[in-house]
Amino acid sequence: MMCSHSFPSCASAAASWQYVVGGERQMLALGRALMARPKLLMLDEPSWDWRADRARDLSYDLRTQATRDPILLVEQNARAALQVADFGYVLETGSVALSGPAASLRMMRG
């Protein structure tokens, strides 16, 4: 289970759920999802409202988790999402603009 970098404040925050702010609430929700050991983890904007350093840690942890379990990731920041993805679909105005192996898409997008 991923917990090395992304969830350092979850233990203290769990005791006072109603006082948790955006990014911490996201961390707790993600942690709870991982504890259920899903066969497929679906994430929509998982780094929304996270500090930049925590978002980088999340990318590392997602990549580690993806070696064990499949992850479907929806993220506006295509550059960040393609860093952790094996395969990607890039949407523009609701249509697939690009698709393919993430490494190829990273090179195309610069």
C-alpha distance (Angstrom), angle and dihedral (degrees) to the residues before:
residue distance angle dihedral
M1 . . .
M2 3.78 . .
C3 3.76 114.2 .
S4 3.77 107.1 118.9
H5 3.79 100.6 103.7
S6 3.78 112.0 -0.3
F7 3.77 102.8 56.6
P8 3.81 110.7 46.1
S9 3.80 95.7 129.2
C10 3.80 98.3 41.1
A11 3.79 96.2 96.1
S12 3.79 93.3 58.8
A13 3.80 93.6 38.0
A14 3.81 93.9 51.2
A15 3.79 90.8 67.4
S16 3.81 92.0 58.6
W17 3.83 104.8 34.0
Q18 3.81 94.8 162.4
Y19 3.81 91.5 58.7
V20 3.79 96.1 51.0
V21 3.81 116.6 115.6
G22 3.84 128.4 -138.9
G23 3.79 103.1 -79.2
E24 3.80 94.0 39.0
R25 3.80 90.0 48.4
Q26 3.82 88.4 53.4
M27 3.82 90.1 50.5
L28 3.79 92.2 51.2
A29 3.80 92.9 47.6
L30 3.80 91.1 49.8
G31 3.79 91.8 47.0
R32 3.80 91.1 50.9
A33 3.80 90.7 49.4
L34 3.80 91.4 51.6
M35 3.80 92.7 49.6
A36 3.81 88.2 60.4
R37 3.84 87.7 62.0
P38 3.81 95.0 -136.2
K39 3.79 121.7 -157.4
L40 3.81 87.3 -135.9
L41 3.79 123.5 21.4
M42 3.81 112.2 -151.6
L43 3.80 115.5 -164.6
D44 3.79 127.5 -174.8
E45 3.82 112.8 -164.2
P46 3.82 93.3 -28.0
S47 3.81 94.4 178.8
W48 3.80 95.2 49.6
D49 3.80 110.2 135.1
W50 3.82 93.6 5.7
R51 3.79 124.0 131.5
A52 3.81 113.3 -105.6
D53 3.82 94.0 -109.0
R54 3.81 92.0 50.6
A55 3.81 91.0 47.2
R56 3.84 89.5 54.8
D57 3.80 90.1 49.1
L58 3.80 89.3 49.5
S59 3.81 90.4 54.1
Y60 3.79 90.2 54.1
D61 3.80 92.3 46.6
L62 3.81 93.0 47.4
R63 3.79 90.6 52.1
T64 3.81 89.7 51.1
Q65 3.81 91.7 47.3
A66 3.81 91.2 48.5
T67 3.80 90.0 61.8
R68 3.83 86.5 66.2
D69 3.80 105.4 30.2
P70 3.81 135.2 20.7
I71 3.81 116.4 -103.8
L72 3.79 128.2 -161.4
L73 3.80 105.7 -156.8
V74 3.80 125.6 -169.3
E75 3.79 110.6 -169.9
Q76 3.80 134.8 159.6
N77 3.78 91.1 -149.6
A78 3.82 97.2 76.0
R79 3.80 92.5 179.4
A80 3.82 92.0 57.7
A81 3.82 93.7 41.6
L82 3.80 92.1 51.4
Q83 3.81 89.5 54.3
V84 3.82 90.4 66.4
A85 3.81 100.0 29.9
D86 3.77 130.6 94.1
F87 3.81 92.7 -161.8
G88 3.78 131.1 14.2
Y89 3.76 145.8 -165.7
V90 3.79 115.4 -157.6
L91 3.80 112.9 -156.8
E92 3.78 125.6 -158.6
T93 3.80 118.3 -173.1
G94 3.79 91.2 -17.2
S95 3.81 98.2 -50.2
V96 3.79 131.1 99.4
A97 3.80 105.5 -103.1
L98 3.81 97.1 172.1
S99 3.78 136.7 6.3
G100 3.76 136.1 173.8
P101 3.79 143.6 86.3
A102 3.80 110.0 -16.2
A103 3.81 92.7 -124.2
S104 3.81 90.4 57.8
L105 3.79 92.4 46.5
R106 3.80 91.5 49.7
M107 3.79 90.1 55.6
M108 3.83 92.0 47.5
R109 3.79 94.0 50.7
G110 3.80 94.4 45.3
